[in-house]
Amino acid sequence: MKNLKSILIVILALGILVMSSSCGGGKSQKEDSKNITISGAFALYPLAVKWAEEFQKQHPDIHIDLSAGGAGKGMTDVLADVVDLGMVSREVYEPELAKGAVPFASAKDAVVITINADNPLARQIMAHGISKETAAKIWITGEYTTWGQVLGTSDKTPIHVYTRSDACGAAETFALWIGKKQEDLLGTAVFGDPGLASAVQADKLGIGLNNIGYAYDEKSRKPNQGLLVCPIDANNDRTIDADEYFYDTKDDFIAAVAAGKYPSPPARDLYLVSHGVPTNPAVIAFLEYVLTEGQKENVPAGYISLSEEKLQKGLDQLHKK
């Protein structure tokens, strides 16, 4: 009986040791990990891939696992500690900050209105543009159902409206421009930036919204085949003036956003978000790279670099004790 009691004590002690190493020690193992996991916004994904490639050249011992799925997924994943960093293409909300979300502004881009290049009224639409008020009547109230209503003519050609089905920064930022939220947007809901671009490309009467990374071709720097980027009529005078037109190439558009010629929103900051201030040295090193040396990748990849003030704010926050 004494031997049995001794054996049970040893088994219990071993069990406690295993539990402490797998549960209590889980966080410390993660903090010492050479793996970084990132998920979230389609908008930031192409640039994050470039950051990861360049960072891993300098740190070949660190592996970065990246996946896109929308800003909502990125925020959900990071707050649930499923990933180290969430990519979020909208402002971080107060309830998320209260749960420990720590945002690091890392780049800037914009959401644009896209139409099919073969729309029979494309020339008139591009010359007329879409104002904030018109966008609201297309995506919010549903008052405008024909292209003639957009153009102020009697044309009965119908509008086929598309929006996003997934919780995403692009739709949220676009809705914010017209004073609403993503769930207020009308239209056929399509998953993801690539899916929405494809839907408009396949529909001559379609209109949608996309991050610039999916509206323009990276090599030619022109709108993707089958798409036109529709100008915003900022002064609501029913015509696109010379200083309102900068959509022919991605580079022209990026320069206009940087110069403040494009409204914000739908221009917006893009964030890498952690759950609490990171303690994993690998994650800290990656964020330091993004906020310093990594900024040189932004413009070539089709994004806008941030001000030194915003970048320094992120670095100060990263090393906040």
Beta strands, then each sheet from edge to edge (+ up, - down):
strand 1: 35-40
strand 2: 63-68
strand 3: 85-88
strand 4: 101-116
strand 5: 160-164
strand 6: 188-190
strand 7: 206-211
strand 8: 227-230
strand 9: 267-275
sheet 1: 2+ 1+ 3+ 9- 4+ 7- 5- 6-
sheet 2: 2+ 1+ 3+ 9- 4+ 8-
end
